[in-house]
Amino acid sequence: MKYIVPIITVLLVVAGSIIFEDRRYYFISLAIVIAMLAPMILRFEGVNVRYMVLVAALGALAAVSRAAFAPLEQFKPIASVVIVSGICLGAEGGFAVGALGMFASNMYFSQGPWTPWQMLAMGMVGFISGLVFHRYRPNRIVLAIYGLVVTAVIYGVIVDLSTVVMTYDKPTLGQVITTLAMGFYFNVIHGLSSFVFLLIIGNRFIKRLDRLVIKYGIGG
């Protein structure tokens, strides 16, 4: 069940870029949001309101954290919020928070054909974090280093590849390498922002969120 949403999201994003040529990005973004709701309902055999409210609240926090640091280019804490959400709520919850955070924050930064790709990329950051730390709570150093790597590599590479898909009809290997090289600086800055925020507040954030999860029985 936990792999269904990422798979559906990949198919929707690819369809939007190839079949629809990015003309229906808003429809695809909303379809991704709807696809995320199904597992939340099915896994609990009914709507777990507390779980969904917490996911929505964290998605809103992720969006606000991105918008608040808008003047600082790629230095934004949104991936940190998503990583902690994945750790505490599980892979599905992490994916939902990441995708919702990007969709909501683009109401401020502007929607476009890049939105579904960003939703997929940030969703995967949360999803992978939920898988990696499903039964393990990292110390602050491990958490910060992990945040740097997963933000720069997973989010950065997916978004850079989306640039290739949206820019070139038949991209060559050279164009792919050039695009990745041009995005390297921005990905490193984004990764360093996750490193800094997770190093400073990551573990405290995890402890507080874990308490809510245990108190209300809404674990991932």
Secondary structure, DSSP 8 states (H G I E B T S, - for coil): -TTHHHHHHHHHHHHHHHTSTTTTHHHHHHHHHHHHHHHHHHHTTS--HHHHHHHHHHHHHHHHHHHHTGGGTT--SHHHHHHHHHHHHHHHHHHHHHHHHHHHHHHHH---THHHHHHHHHHHHHHHHHHHTSS----HHHHHHHHHHHIIIIIHHHHHHHHHHHH-SS--HHHHHHHHHHHHHHHHHHHHHHHHHIIIIIHHHHHHHHHHHHHHT---
